[in-house]
Amino acid sequence: MSKSVSALAAVLLLASPALAQQKAAPKHFGIGAPIDAKALAGWDIDVRPDGKNAPSGKGSVKEGEDVYMAKCAACHGEFGESAGRWPQIAQGKGTLASSDPVKTVGSYFPYLSTVFDYIRRAMPFGDSQSLTNDELYAVTAYVLNLNDIVDDKFVLSKETWSQVKMPNGGGFYPDDRETSEKAFWNPKPCMTNCSGPVTVTGRANAIDVTPDDKTKKRAD
């Protein structure tokens, strides 16, 4: 190897760490500002299905009943049956495969973290994120109890998280349409200048949703 080539190789070796740092440097677009850790912590509150990142605290079913009656029952009903047109959050077991599925915490939600995280972020309605950690654990425990998932002596915390077994935990699976629906997929659908006969396959009046002269209401 010539001296010039050796010297060039030495320069490249010395410069490579600097080049790597230059590539890894963040890009700045002249807008916004860096977010500090304290501000980020307010958004970084997701909890994983195994309970990782759950906050400190605990709450019993009994304590949760008081929180629920004060802050939740007006919308969701005293027993989770819903009040008015607000969502039902309890029972509904065995309805998912029916023509009228009732999606509640007990019948539909796959993970405890799904329940916990939604209550934490969005409830009570109009006053979200106002619950303390203990109130959050307690009211979640009470909702679980309304769905017969835990008994009335249960205390929810990070330590007891794994004891909760959601009824529909095995009801979700990866999207399998590439195999289950492949038989009737059109591999080469028409995307431009498409034409062909158009036929009416059904009419709304067949299911009695089109008003006639006798039944139609006057539009003010």
Secondary structure, 3 states (H helix, E strand, C coil): CCHHHHHHHHHHHHHHHHHHHHHHCCCCCCCCCCCCHHHHHCCCCCCCCCCCCCCCCEEEHHHHHHHHHHHCHHHHCCCCCCCCCCCCCCCCCCCCCCCCCCCCCCCCCCCHHHHHHHHHHHCCCCCCCCCCHHHHHHHHHHHHHHCCCCCCCCEEECCCHHHCCCCCCCCCCCCCHHHHCHHHCCCCCCCCCCCCCCCCCCCHHHHCCCCCCCCCCCCC
